[in-house]
């Protein structure tokens, strides 16, 4: 199973979309991510073995080249040693995703934290897409590290801002653990629209009212949508639109705070936040198996995440297209549409290789559909 032509095409796409990388770094990233895409694993031994069989090259040399991608400059061999500055790739990576993003379709980002046991803590901003997510900015910290995460989030947001064209509508979804007035204001200053879930604790009042009421009493199981402009929290007040809904199937209500007007807020929009959790699963046990890594240095892991993000761009594009095709078929044949875009993308590429067809490159299709606000 040899596809040097497809590998060359992938090298060209990586180089053109990440032009800040040197020629040698772009080549290593292309090899690393290509091997990751084709094997569906992020383990170095698996990828090196595959590339060695594919290219007929010495596995020892390949292993050293890929391993040094994650190294700092002082640990690399040779005189022209360069260290990969991961944050410089965030804006180009997002531009790459947006290059063939469906016209007039808003961009939905989710911010969340994932963990690798007690070893590593990952702060990630991802583009949500058809039930999965592509990380476009991240910061990896040593596990159990105490400190304020706010500066880290601000740095990630700042890195991404140059990649988003003016007037592009951007929504940012966060869970309860990330709510803060400061972060809400930073997102608004970036001209993004936060939808931040808050805890049912504290007080609220209507904009022109003086009486404060309990947030805990706003929601009842099975109630419909309640959405109004309010002032939340008596101590550190924030004015915005509060959406409250409690589906009878859930144990707790949703209280979502946003800067959007009430007539533009829907529960379906915030429901996309769960896709970032599915994206973490694609990176771990449900896909690339990052949870099996033995790496412990946060900066080296950040460079590995760049390889995984680049690989996901290809897998998700192919899988999303295949998912759309399956969804359009009669109901009896739609079961593959329930697979993750990453898994479906890998299976599509595998089938193409076995049938001696060119490997599909894929493109982004409609990422989600939303009901209009009532």
C-alpha positions as CSV (number, residue, x, y, z in Angstrom):
1,X,0.0,0.0,0.0
2,X,2.1,2.9,-1.3
3,X,0.9,6.4,-1.9
4,X,3.9,8.6,-2.4
5,X,1.9,10.9,-4.6
6,X,-0.7,11.5,-1.9
7,X,2.1,12.1,0.6
8,X,3.6,14.8,-1.7
9,X,0.2,16.4,-2.0
10,X,-0.2,16.4,1.7
11,X,3.2,18.0,2.2
12,X,2.2,20.7,-0.2
13,X,-1.0,21.4,1.6
14,X,0.7,21.5,5.0
15,X,3.5,23.8,3.7
16,X,1.1,26.2,2.0
17,X,-1.3,26.5,5.0
18,X,1.5,26.8,7.6
19,X,3.9,29.0,5.8
20,X,5.7,30.2,8.9
21,X,7.3,26.8,9.3
22,X,10.7,26.2,7.7
23,X,10.8,23.7,4.8
24,X,12.4,21.0,7.0
25,X,9.9,21.5,9.9
26,X,7.0,21.4,7.4
27,X,8.3,18.2,5.9
28,X,8.6,16.5,9.3
29,X,5.1,17.7,10.3
30,X,3.7,16.4,7.1
31,X,5.3,13.0,7.6
32,X,4.3,12.8,11.2
33,X,0.6,13.8,10.5
34,X,0.4,11.6,7.4
35,X,1.4,8.6,9.4
36,X,-1.0,9.5,12.1
37,X,-3.9,9.9,9.6
38,X,-3.2,6.6,7.9
39,X,-2.6,4.5,11.1
40,X,-5.3,6.2,13.2
41,X,-2.8,6.3,16.1
42,X,-0.5,9.0,17.5
43,X,2.1,6.5,18.9
44,X,5.6,7.1,17.5
45,X,6.5,3.4,17.1
46,X,3.3,2.7,15.1
47,X,3.8,5.8,12.8
48,X,7.5,5.1,12.2
49,X,6.9,1.5,11.3
50,X,4.2,2.5,8.9
51,X,6.3,5.2,7.2
52,X,9.3,2.8,7.0
53,X,7.2,0.2,5.2
54,X,5.6,2.8,3.0
55,X,8.8,4.7,2.0
56,X,11.4,2.0,2.3
57,X,13.5,4.1,4.6
58,X,15.5,3.3,7.7
59,X,13.2,3.3,10.7
60,X,15.9,4.5,13.0
61,X,16.4,7.7,10.9
62,X,12.7,8.3,10.7
63,X,12.2,7.8,14.4
64,X,14.9,10.4,15.2
65,X,13.4,13.0,12.8
66,X,9.9,12.6,14.2
67,X,11.1,12.4,17.8
68,X,13.1,15.7,17.4
69,X,9.9,17.5,16.3
70,X,8.8,17.5,19.9
71,X,12.2,18.5,21.3
72,X,13.5,22.0,22.3
73,X,16.3,23.3,20.1
74,X,19.0,22.5,22.6
75,X,18.2,18.8,22.5
76,X,18.3,18.5,18.7
77,X,21.2,17.4,16.6
78,X,23.0,19.5,14.0
79,X,23.9,23.2,13.6
80,X,20.6,24.4,12.2
81,X,18.4,23.5,15.1
82,X,15.0,25.1,15.3
83,X,12.4,24.8,18.0
84,X,8.7,24.6,17.1
85,X,6.9,27.6,18.6
86,X,3.4,26.1,18.8
87,X,1.5,29.3,19.5
88,X,2.7,30.7,16.1
89,X,0.7,28.0,14.4
90,X,-2.7,28.7,16.0
91,X,-3.8,31.5,13.7
92,X,-2.6,29.7,10.5
93,X,-4.3,26.5,11.7
94,X,-7.6,28.3,12.1
95,X,-7.2,30.1,8.7
96,X,-6.7,26.6,7.2
97,X,-9.9,25.4,8.7
98,X,-11.8,28.5,7.5
99,X,-10.4,28.4,4.0
100,X,-13.2,26.2,2.7
101,X,-15.7,26.8,5.6
102,X,-19.2,26.9,4.2
103,X,-20.2,30.5,3.2
104,X,-22.2,32.5,5.6
105,X,-22.0,29.8,8.2
106,X,-21.0,31.1,11.7
107,X,-17.9,29.8,13.5
108,X,-18.6,28.0,16.8
109,X,-15.7,27.6,19.2
110,X,-15.8,25.7,22.5
111,X,-13.4,26.3,25.3
112,X,-12.8,23.5,27.8
113,X,-10.3,21.7,29.9
114,X,-9.2,18.0,29.7
115,X,-6.8,16.0,31.8
116,X,-4.3,13.2,31.4
117,X,-4.6,11.7,34.9
118,X,-2.8,13.9,37.3
119,X,0.1,14.4,34.8
120,X,-1.2,17.0,32.4
121,X,-3.9,19.7,32.2
122,X,-4.9,20.9,28.8
123,X,-6.7,24.2,28.1
124,X,-8.2,24.0,24.6
125,X,-10.2,26.1,22.2
126,X,-11.7,24.0,19.4
127,X,-13.8,24.5,16.3
128,X,-16.9,22.3,16.7
129,X,-18.0,20.4,13.6
130,X,-20.6,17.7,13.0
131,X,-20.4,16.1,16.4
132,X,-16.6,16.5,16.9
133,X,-14.0,19.2,17.4
134,X,-10.7,20.3,16.0
135,X,-8.4,22.0,18.5
136,X,-7.0,25.3,17.1
137,X,-5.3,26.7,20.2
138,X,-4.2,25.0,23.4
139,X,-2.0,25.4,26.5
140,X,-0.7,22.3,28.3
141,X,0.2,22.6,32.0
142,X,1.8,20.3,34.5
143,X,-1.0,18.4,36.3
144,X,-2.2,19.6,39.7
145,X,-0.6,23.0,39.0
146,X,-2.2,25.8,41.0
147,X,-2.6,29.2,39.5
148,X,-4.9,31.6,37.6
149,X,-5.9,30.2,34.2
150,X,-7.3,33.6,33.0
151,X,-4.0,34.8,31.4
152,X,-3.6,31.5,29.6
153,X,-7.1,31.8,28.0
154,X,-6.5,35.4,27.1
155,X,-3.3,34.5,25.3
156,X,-5.1,31.7,23.3
157,X,-7.9,34.1,22.3
158,X,-5.3,36.8,21.3
159,X,-3.5,34.2,19.1
160,X,-6.7,33.3,17.2
161,X,-8.1,36.8,16.6
162,X,-6.0,37.6,13.6
163,X,-7.2,34.5,11.8
164,X,-10.9,35.5,11.8
165,X,-12.1,37.9,9.1
166,X,-13.9,41.1,10.2
167,X,-17.7,40.7,10.6
168,X,-17.5,36.9,10.8
169,X,-20.0,35.8,13.4
170,X,-18.2,33.8,16.2
171,X,-19.9,32.1,19.1
172,X,-17.9,30.8,22.1
173,X,-19.3,28.1,24.3
174,X,-18.1,27.3,27.9
175,X,-19.2,25.1,30.7
176,X,-19.8,26.2,34.3
177,X,-16.3,25.8,35.5
178,X,-14.9,28.4,33.1
179,X,-17.4,31.2,33.8
180,X,-15.8,34.5,34.9
181,X,-16.8,38.1,34.3
182,X,-13.3,38.9,33.0
183,X,-13.3,36.2,30.4
184,X,-16.8,37.2,29.3
185,X,-15.6,40.7,28.7
186,X,-12.5,39.6,26.9
187,X,-14.6,37.6,24.5
188,X,-16.9,40.5,23.9
189,X,-13.9,42.8,23.2
190,X,-12.7,40.4,20.6
191,X,-16.2,40.8,18.9
192,X,-17.1,37.2,19.7
193,X,-20.3,36.2,21.3
194,X,-19.9,34.2,24.6
195,X,-22.5,31.7,25.7
196,X,-21.3,30.8,29.2
197,X,-23.1,28.4,31.4
198,X,-23.3,29.6,35.0
199,X,-24.1,27.9,38.3
200,X,-27.6,28.2,39.8
201,X,-26.1,30.2,42.7
202,X,-26.3,33.9,43.5
203,X,-28.8,36.5,42.6
204,X,-30.2,38.3,39.6
205,X,-32.5,41.1,38.8
206,X,-34.2,42.7,35.7
207,X,-32.3,45.6,34.2
208,X,-34.6,48.3,35.5
209,X,-35.6,46.5,38.7
210,X,-34.1,47.0,42.2
211,X,-35.2,43.7,43.7
212,X,-32.7,40.8,43.6
213,X,-34.0,37.3,43.2
214,X,-32.4,33.8,43.6
215,X,-31.0,32.2,40.4
216,X,-31.8,28.8,42.0
217,X,-35.5,29.5,41.8
218,X,-35.5,30.5,38.1
219,X,-35.7,27.0,36.7
220,X,-38.1,24.1,37.2
221,X,-37.8,20.6,35.7
222,X,-39.6,20.4,32.3
223,X,-40.0,24.1,31.9
224,X,-39.8,25.8,28.5
225,X,-37.3,28.4,27.4
226,X,-37.0,31.6,29.5
227,X,-34.8,34.3,28.1
228,X,-34.5,38.0,29.2
229,X,-32.0,40.8,29.7
230,X,-30.9,40.8,33.3
231,X,-28.2,41.8,35.7
232,X,-26.5,38.7,37.2
233,X,-24.6,38.4,40.5
234,X,-25.0,41.1,43.2
235,X,-21.4,41.2,44.2
236,X,-19.6,41.3,40.8
237,X,-22.5,42.2,38.5
238,X,-22.6,41.5,34.8
239,X,-25.4,42.7,32.5
240,X,-26.4,40.4,29.7
241,X,-29.0,38.0,28.3
242,X,-29.8,35.1,30.6
243,X,-31.3,31.9,28.9
244,X,-32.8,29.4,31.3
245,X,-34.2,26.0,30.3
246,X,-34.5,22.6,32.1
247,X,-35.2,19.6,30.0
248,X,-37.1,16.9,32.0
249,X,-34.4,14.4,30.9
250,X,-31.6,16.2,32.7
251,X,-30.9,16.5,36.4
252,X,-29.9,20.1,36.3
253,X,-31.0,23.2,34.4
254,X,-29.1,25.2,31.9
255,X,-28.4,28.9,32.8
256,X,-26.6,30.5,29.9
257,X,-25.3,34.0,30.0
258,X,-24.6,35.8,26.7
259,X,-24.3,39.2,25.1
260,X,-26.7,38.3,22.3
261,X,-30.2,39.8,22.3
262,X,-32.9,37.4,23.6
263,X,-34.4,36.8,20.1
264,X,-31.1,35.3,18.9
265,X,-30.5,32.8,21.6
266,X,-31.4,29.1,21.3
267,X,-30.7,26.1,23.5
268,X,-29.6,24.2,20.3
269,X,-26.6,26.6,19.9
270,X,-25.3,25.9,23.4
271,X,-25.9,22.2,22.9
272,X,-23.0,22.1,20.5
273,X,-20.7,22.6,23.5
274,X,-20.7,18.8,24.1
275,X,-18.9,18.3,20.8
276,X,-15.6,19.4,22.3
277,X,-15.9,16.5,24.8
278,X,-16.4,14.2,21.8
279,X,-13.3,15.8,20.3
280,X,-11.3,15.0,23.4
281,X,-12.5,11.4,23.1
282,X,-11.3,11.3,19.4
283,X,-7.9,12.4,20.7
284,X,-7.9,9.7,23.4
285,X,-9.4,6.3,23.6
286,X,-11.9,6.8,20.8
287,X,-9.4,7.7,18.1
288,X,-5.7,8.6,18.3
289,X,-5.1,7.1,21.8
290,X,-3.1,10.1,23.2
291,X,-3.9,8.8,26.7
292,X,-1.2,6.1,26.2
293,X,1.6,8.6,25.7
294,X,4.5,8.4,28.1
295,X,5.4,12.0,27.5
296,X,5.5,14.2,30.6
297,X,7.0,17.5,29.5
298,X,4.1,20.0,28.8
299,X,6.0,21.9,26.0
300,X,6.8,18.7,24.2
301,X,3.2,17.5,24.4
302,X,2.0,20.9,23.0
303,X,4.1,20.1,19.8
304,X,2.5,16.6,19.6
305,X,-0.9,18.2,19.8
306,X,0.0,20.3,16.8
307,X,0.6,17.1,14.8
308,X,-2.7,15.7,16.1
309,X,-4.6,18.9,15.2
310,X,-3.2,18.9,11.6
311,X,-4.1,15.2,11.3
312,X,-7.6,15.9,12.5
313,X,-8.1,18.6,9.8
314,X,-7.8,15.9,7.1
315,X,-9.7,13.2,9.0
316,X,-12.6,15.4,9.9
317,X,-13.0,16.9,6.4
318,X,-13.1,13.4,4.9
319,X,-15.3,12.0,7.6
320,X,-17.7,15.0,7.5
321,X,-18.2,14.6,3.8
322,X,-18.8,10.8,4.1
323,X,-21.2,11.4,7.0
324,X,-23.2,13.8,4.9
325,X,-23.5,11.2,2.1
326,X,-24.6,8.5,4.5
327,X,-27.2,10.8,6.1
328,X,-28.7,11.5,2.6
329,X,-29.2,7.7,2.0
330,X,-32.4,5.8,3.0
331,X,-32.8,5.3,6.7
332,X,-31.8,1.6,6.6
333,X,-28.3,2.6,5.5
334,X,-27.6,5.5,7.8
335,X,-25.9,3.7,10.7
336,X,-22.3,4.9,9.7
337,X,-23.5,8.5,10.2
338,X,-23.5,7.8,13.9
339,X,-19.7,7.2,13.9
340,X,-17.3,10.0,14.8
341,X,-16.1,12.1,11.8
342,X,-12.6,11.0,12.8
343,X,-13.4,7.3,12.7
344,X,-15.4,7.6,9.5
345,X,-12.7,9.6,7.9
346,X,-10.1,7.0,8.7
347,X,-12.3,4.2,7.4
348,X,-13.0,6.2,4.2
349,X,-9.3,6.6,3.6
350,X,-8.6,2.9,4.3
351,X,-11.3,1.8,1.8
352,X,-9.9,4.1,-0.8
353,X,-6.4,2.7,-0.3
354,X,-7.6,-0.9,-0.6
355,X,-9.5,-0.1,-3.7
356,X,-6.4,1.6,-5.2
357,X,-8.3,4.9,-5.5
358,X,-6.7,8.3,-4.8
359,X,-7.0,9.2,-1.2
360,X,-9.8,11.8,-0.8
361,X,-8.7,15.2,0.6
362,X,-12.2,16.2,1.7
363,X,-13.7,19.6,2.4
364,X,-15.8,21.1,5.1
365,X,-19.5,20.8,4.6
366,X,-22.4,22.3,6.6
367,X,-21.1,21.9,10.2
368,X,-24.4,22.0,12.0
369,X,-28.1,23.0,11.6
370,X,-30.0,25.1,14.2
371,X,-33.6,25.8,14.6
372,X,-34.5,29.5,14.4
373,X,-35.2,31.2,17.8
374,X,-38.9,31.3,18.7
